[in-house]
């Protein structure tokens, strides 16, 4: 199992163009709701944690054993994110991003 690297990022995070576009659209929608700054902070926190120790972020959903991937989900309000971790190759793949409903 991969362990976090104290000397810098241990995992490479891959974000496809599709999910990069989704993140931009979510940010634009959140800005119009007055939540742009908190969305950016949540995304930055998630990405930092994905780079350093993704297996300690969120909850596991299922394994794709043939691909060597564990699919996980996490929430850091107001963002929910699904991602897959390949522990032996130190890779993370973003699978989905969503803006959660504003409570209150």
ChimeraX attribute file (.defattr): number of C-alpha atoms within 10 A of each C-alpha:
attribute: neighborCount
match mode: 1-to-1
recipient: residues
	/A:1	8
	/A:2	15
	/A:3	13
	/A:4	18
	/A:5	12
	/A:6	8
	/A:7	6
	/A:8	9
	/A:9	16
	/A:10	19
	/A:11	25
	/A:12	17
	/A:13	20
	/A:14	15
	/A:15	16
	/A:16	12
	/A:17	9
	/A:18	10
	/A:19	15
	/A:20	14
	/A:21	12
	/A:22	16
	/A:23	21
	/A:24	12
	/A:25	13
	/A:26	20
	/A:27	20
	/A:28	15
	/A:29	15
	/A:30	20
	/A:31	15
	/A:32	10
	/A:33	10
	/A:34	11
	/A:35	15
	/A:36	15
	/A:37	11
	/A:38	17
	/A:39	24
	/A:40	19
	/A:41	15
	/A:42	17
	/A:43	20
	/A:44	12
	/A:45	13
	/A:46	20
	/A:47	16
	/A:48	15
	/A:49	17
	/A:50	24
	/A:51	20
	/A:52	21
	/A:53	19
	/A:54	28
	/A:55	22
	/A:56	13
	/A:57	16
	/A:58	17
	/A:59	13
	/A:60	17
	/A:61	12
	/A:62	12
	/A:63	14
	/A:64	12
	/A:65	8
	/A:66	6
	/A:67	8
	/A:68	13
	/A:69	19
	/A:70	18
	/A:71	20
	/A:72	22
	/A:73	19
	/A:74	18
	/A:75	18
	/A:76	17
	/A:77	15
	/A:78	19
	/A:79	21
	/A:80	18
	/A:81	18
	/A:82	19
	/A:83	24
	/A:84	26
	/A:85	26
	/A:86	21
	/A:87	18
	/A:88	11
	/A:89	12
	/A:90	20
	/A:91	18
	/A:92	24
	/A:93	18
	/A:94	21
	/A:95	17
	/A:96	16
	/A:97	20
	/A:98	14
	/A:99	19
	/A:100	15
	/A:101	9
	/A:102	10
	/A:103	5
	/A:104	3
